[in-house]
Amino acid sequence: MEETISGRGNQLKEFLVGMEVFGKDARFDPRTDPIVRVQARRLRARLARYYSEEGQADEIVIDLPKGGYAPVIKRVEAAVPRRLVTAALVSRNTIVVLPFAITAGTRIRTISAEGSGRK
């Protein structure tokens, strides 16, 4: 981000990222050590997941286009938040299963679509 904001994003090459970010020395060979490509792919996936879920309404979007290591920062015009999956499900006839804890000596009652029973 710092290099892109400073106007040096075009200088972000795999070798430089390997040395500066991952602490590789001058013997680093990106052809045999895929660390930069692997981590860039993971970052792209995480950014995509973030902006498709909790970051839907963000005014600024950061992208890391394939084939490079310089992030692209975009301002989104009037982002309209999409309806969350949970909100869509609540509007239908659904049930929600929340986390629960079982402690020793507790009687457990199970309920199924066919009826109820005791354990």
Stockholm file with secondary structure:
# STOCKHOLM 1.0

chainA/1-119         MEETISGRGNQLKEFLVGMEVFGKDARFDPRTDPIVRVQARRLRARLARYYSEEGQADEIVIDLPKGGYAPVIKRVEAAVPRRLVTAALVSRNTIVVLPFAITAGTRIRTISAEGSGRK
#=GR chainA/1-119 SS CHHHHTTCGGGCCHHHHHHHTTCCCTTCCTTTCCHHHHHHHHHHHHHHHHHHTTTTTCSEEEECCTTCCCCEEEECTTCCCCCCHHHHHHTSSCCCCCCCCCCTTCCCEEEETTEEEEC
#=GC SS_cons         CHHHHTTCGGGCCHHHHHHHTTCCCTTCCTTTCCHHHHHHHHHHHHHHHHHHTTTTTCSEEEECCTTCCCCEEEECTTCCCCCCHHHHHHTSSCCCCCCCCCCTTCCCEEEETTEEEEC
//
